[in-house]
Amino acid sequence: MMKIMTTIKTTKLLFQPLLFVLTLVFTLITPAIAQEEGILDSPWKFHVNLYGWLPEAPATITRNDKVLADVPEDLDTILESMDATAMFELEAHKGPLVLFLNNVYYKGEYNDHFIGKESKQRRKFTFEEEVWAVKYGAGYKLDPIKLGDKPDSADVTLIPWVGAFYFHDDWETKVSAAPPFDGVDVDGTLEFNTPMVGLGSRWNLSKNWYLNLSYGQGGWDVDDVDEIYDILGNFVYRFKMGDVSSKFIAGYRYLHIDYDDGTMEVDVDVKGPFLGFGWEF
């Protein structure tokens, strides 16, 4: 029964923001499609980006006003503790319409030792975690804005978007026993799916170089998320690999999550550089 209830909850989490995204997308693009002929006849184009994000992720986990874990997850800690990871971004373009999905998966185990304040003994601290963080949605590319009078002047394209952020985190904290003090073993699952809106921009600087800047914000107490915002910027160098348009990507991402369900509070900032490689076809 518990498994069935968990499945129902997860399905509901995924469905509600997805319905929100689709409703807003069709509301936004229907007038444009009606006014601009040929959008529906435009061919689909796809972008696939593989990247490695090297973030710091200090997090504070509180339950019933008691701090359960204050994890200083710096880059060295994350790399040391990482067992598996998968990071990629998918985009589908049809005329000015853009559908996107950005996925980050991480699984790891962090171990450390400390001297207990009361026991005065050496104790082992273990933090295990498996995380899925998925941002998805749809945007609409506005007409490019020229930044100069010359034909080859740089231009910028603005892309307002609506979407959602799905987050699933299974975690467990263990502290070894130090007689007469017992050990600690606390685990939990944090899961939400909350709507977001944002604005992306693509700055075409030259034939081979462009800059992406994007800001997204959401939460608004939907699914117990007080606030979430995602800021990223990256430089892209385009080139041909045979007949395939390819690109190198280098940038920086800052993700903030503030969650409070009345019992458990999580405040985390994930920030750091990333490098990637992509294809457009």
C-alpha positions, 0 to 999 in steps of 0.5 A, a space after each residue: 500500500 505504501 508503494 502504491 501511495 508513493 507512486 500516486 504522489 509521484 505521478 501527481 507531482 509530475 502531472 500538475 506542473 506539466 499541465 501548468 507548463 502546457 497550458 501556458 505554452 499553448 496560451 502564449 504560442 497560439 496567437 503567434 502561430 495564427 499570425 505567422 504562417 509556416 511555423 507548423 511546417 517548420 522542420 524540427 531541429 534538435 540540440 544535445 549537450 553533454 556536460 560536467 558541472 563542478 559545483 559546491 553544494 553546502 546544504 542545511 537540513 533541519 527537522 522540527 527546528 533541529 539541524 540534522 545535517 549541515 553538510 559543507 559539500 565543496 567540490 573536493 568533497 563531491 568529487 571524492 564521494 561521487 559514485 555515479 553522475 549523468 548530466 545532459 541537456 536536450 532541446 527541440 526547436 520548431 520555428 520559434 518554439 523551443 522545448 527543453 529538458 536539463 538533467 542532473 543526476 548524482 549518487 555518492 557517499 561522504 565520510 568524515 570523522 570528528 571528536 564528539 563534544 560530549 563523548 570526547 571520542 572519535 566518531 564517524 559521520 556518513 552522509 549518503 545521497 542520490 539526487 535527480 534534478 530536472 528542469 523542463 519546459 518550453 520557450 518562444 524565441 522572439 525576433 533578433 535585436 540588432 546591436 549595431 548598424 552594420 550587417 555583421 553586427 552582433 544581435 541578441 534573441 530573447 526567449 521567455 519560457 515557462 516550465 517546472 523543476 523536479 527534484 528527488 533526493 534520497 539521503 541518509 545520515 549516520 553517526 557512529 556510537 560512542 558509549 554511553 552515547 548511541 549512534 545516529 541513523 536518520 534518513 529521508 526523501 525530499 521530492 517536489 515538482 514546482 513551476 518556474 518562469 524565466 527569460 533566456 537570451 542568446 547573444 550572437 557575437 560572431 560567426 563562431 561565438 555566442 553567449 547564453 544567459 538565462 534566469 529562472 525563478 519559481 516556487 511560490 509555496 507550490 509543493 512546499 517550495 518557498 523559492 527556487 531560482 536558477 541562473 546560468 551563463 555560458 560561452 559557446 564555440 561553434 564548429 563543424 565535425 564532419 557534416 554535424 554542427 558541434 560546439 564547445 561549452 564553458 559556463 557557470 551555474 547558480 541554483 538555489 532551493 529553499 524548501 519547507 514542508 512544516 517539518 523538514 527545511 532544506 536550504 541549499 545553494 549549488 554553484 560552480 563552473 561547467 564544461 560541455 560538448 554538444 551537437 545540433 542537427 
